[in-house]
Amino acid sequence: LHLLISISKHDCVKVKQNSARAFALISSAPSNHDNFVGSVLDALIGLLQCQEEETCKNTAAAIVNIATSNEISARIGNLGGIYPLVLLLKSADGSCQRNACHALSRL
């Protein structure tokens, strides 16, 4: 995941979109959840704050997948993850709204 974290910081929108999608796919396996602490959570919040809908939608999906404990949920909130999710609720894209709502419900 460390390489994916580095790639997710790239300036190109498409690279960020694909990184967010990769995080969402990797996080869908419960066996990978323990890997999503520390710098990986920081990278997810960074992607969530980019305010590009496709990236945010997939990042919110990753948050839904990993926010399974109070500790992770609190860390996401402490890192600033709540406000970008609230902003995503205003998206015209229904799947963005659903992912954001579901992620917020997990926090």
C-alpha positions as a Markdown table, in Angstrom:
| # | Residue | x | y | z |
|---|---|---|---|---|
| 1 | Leu | 0.0 | 0.0 | 0.0 |
| 2 | His | 3.0 | 2.3 | 0.4 |
| 3 | Leu | 3.4 | 2.7 | -3.3 |
| 4 | Leu | -0.3 | 3.4 | -3.7 |
| 5 | Ile | 0.0 | 6.1 | -1.1 |
| 6 | Ser | 2.8 | 7.7 | -3.1 |
| 7 | Ile | 0.8 | 7.5 | -6.3 |
| 8 | Ser | -2.3 | 9.0 | -4.7 |
| 9 | Lys | -0.4 | 12.2 | -4.1 |
| 10 | His | 0.2 | 12.8 | -7.8 |
| 11 | Asp | -1.2 | 16.0 | -9.3 |
| 12 | Cys | -3.0 | 14.3 | -12.1 |
| 13 | Val | -6.7 | 13.9 | -11.6 |
| 14 | Lys | -6.9 | 10.6 | -13.4 |
| 15 | Val | -4.1 | 9.2 | -11.2 |
| 16 | Lys | -6.0 | 10.3 | -8.1 |
| 17 | Gln | -9.2 | 8.8 | -9.4 |
| 18 | Asn | -7.5 | 5.4 | -10.1 |
| 19 | Ser | -5.8 | 5.5 | -6.7 |
| 20 | Ala | -9.0 | 6.1 | -4.9 |
| 21 | Arg | -10.6 | 3.2 | -6.9 |
| 22 | Ala | -7.7 | 0.9 | -5.9 |
| 23 | Phe | -8.1 | 1.8 | -2.3 |
| 24 | Ala | -11.8 | 1.1 | -2.5 |
| 25 | Leu | -11.2 | -2.3 | -4.1 |
| 26 | Ile | -8.4 | -3.3 | -1.6 |
| 27 | Ser | -10.5 | -2.2 | 1.4 |
| 28 | Ser | -13.4 | -4.3 | 0.3 |
| 29 | Ala | -11.6 | -7.4 | 1.7 |
| 30 | Pro | -12.0 | -7.5 | 5.5 |
| 31 | Ser | -8.6 | -9.2 | 5.7 |
| 32 | Asn | -7.0 | -5.9 | 4.5 |
| 33 | His | -8.7 | -3.6 | 7.0 |
| 34 | Asp | -5.8 | -3.7 | 9.4 |
| 35 | Asn | -3.5 | -2.3 | 6.7 |
| 36 | Phe | -5.7 | 0.9 | 6.5 |
| 37 | Val | -4.3 | 2.6 | 9.6 |
| 38 | Gly | -1.6 | 5.3 | 9.9 |
| 39 | Ser | -0.4 | 6.7 | 6.7 |
| 40 | Val | -3.1 | 4.9 | 4.6 |
| 41 | Leu | -5.8 | 6.8 | 6.5 |
| 42 | Asp | -3.9 | 10.0 | 6.0 |
| 43 | Ala | -3.8 | 9.3 | 2.2 |
| 44 | Leu | -7.5 | 8.6 | 2.1 |
| 45 | Ile | -8.4 | 11.8 | 3.8 |
| 46 | Gly | -6.1 | 13.6 | 1.4 |
| 47 | Leu | -8.0 | 12.1 | -1.5 |
| 48 | Leu | -11.3 | 13.0 | 0.1 |
| 49 | Gln | -10.3 | 16.6 | 0.4 |
| 50 | Cys | -9.4 | 17.0 | -3.3 |
| 51 | Gln | -13.1 | 17.7 | -4.1 |
| 52 | Glu | -13.1 | 15.9 | -7.4 |
| 53 | Glu | -16.3 | 13.8 | -7.4 |
| 54 | Glu | -15.1 | 10.5 | -8.9 |
| 55 | Thr | -12.1 | 10.5 | -6.5 |
| 56 | Cys | -14.2 | 11.4 | -3.5 |
| 57 | Lys | -16.9 | 8.8 | -4.4 |
| 58 | Asn | -14.4 | 6.0 | -4.4 |
| 59 | Thr | -12.6 | 7.3 | -1.3 |
| 60 | Ala | -15.9 | 7.4 | 0.5 |
| 61 | Ala | -16.5 | 3.8 | -0.5 |
| 62 | Ala | -13.1 | 2.9 | 1.0 |
| 63 | Ile | -14.1 | 4.7 | 4.2 |
| 64 | Val | -17.3 | 2.7 | 4.3 |
| 65 | Asn | -15.3 | -0.5 | 4.0 |
| 66 | Ile | -12.8 | 0.3 | 6.8 |
| 67 | Ala | -14.8 | 2.3 | 9.3 |
| 68 | Thr | -15.7 | -0.9 | 11.2 |
| 69 | Ser | -14.3 | 0.1 | 14.7 |
| 70 | Asn | -14.7 | 3.1 | 16.9 |
| 71 | Glu | -10.9 | 3.6 | 16.8 |
| 72 | Ile | -10.8 | 3.9 | 13.0 |
| 73 | Ser | -14.0 | 6.0 | 12.9 |
| 74 | Ala | -12.6 | 8.4 | 15.4 |
| 75 | Arg | -9.3 | 8.7 | 13.6 |
| 76 | Ile | -11.1 | 9.5 | 10.3 |
| 77 | Gly | -13.1 | 12.2 | 12.1 |
| 78 | Asn | -9.9 | 13.6 | 13.8 |
| 79 | Leu | -8.1 | 13.7 | 10.4 |
| 80 | Gly | -10.8 | 15.9 | 9.0 |
| 81 | Gly | -12.8 | 13.4 | 7.1 |
| 82 | Ile | -16.3 | 14.5 | 8.1 |
| 83 | Tyr | -16.6 | 17.9 | 6.4 |
| 84 | Pro | -15.6 | 16.6 | 2.9 |
| 85 | Leu | -18.1 | 13.8 | 3.3 |
| 86 | Val | -20.8 | 16.3 | 4.2 |
| 87 | Leu | -19.9 | 18.4 | 1.1 |
| 88 | Leu | -20.2 | 15.2 | -1.0 |
| 89 | Leu | -23.8 | 14.9 | 0.0 |
| 90 | Lys | -24.5 | 18.0 | -2.2 |
| 91 | Ser | -23.2 | 16.2 | -5.3 |
| 92 | Ala | -25.6 | 15.8 | -8.3 |
| 93 | Asp | -24.3 | 12.2 | -8.6 |
| 94 | Gly | -26.5 | 9.9 | -6.6 |
| 95 | Ser | -23.8 | 7.3 | -6.0 |
| 96 | Cys | -21.6 | 10.1 | -4.5 |
| 97 | Gln | -24.4 | 11.0 | -2.2 |
| 98 | Arg | -25.0 | 7.3 | -1.2 |
| 99 | Asn | -21.3 | 6.6 | -0.5 |
| 100 | Ala | -21.0 | 9.8 | 1.5 |
| 101 | Cys | -24.1 | 9.1 | 3.5 |
| 102 | His | -23.0 | 5.5 | 4.2 |
| 103 | Ala | -19.5 | 6.6 | 5.2 |
| 104 | Leu | -21.0 | 9.3 | 7.6 |
| 105 | Ser | -23.3 | 6.7 | 9.1 |
| 106 | Arg | -20.2 | 4.5 | 9.9 |
| 107 | Leu | -18.5 | 7.4 | 11.7 |
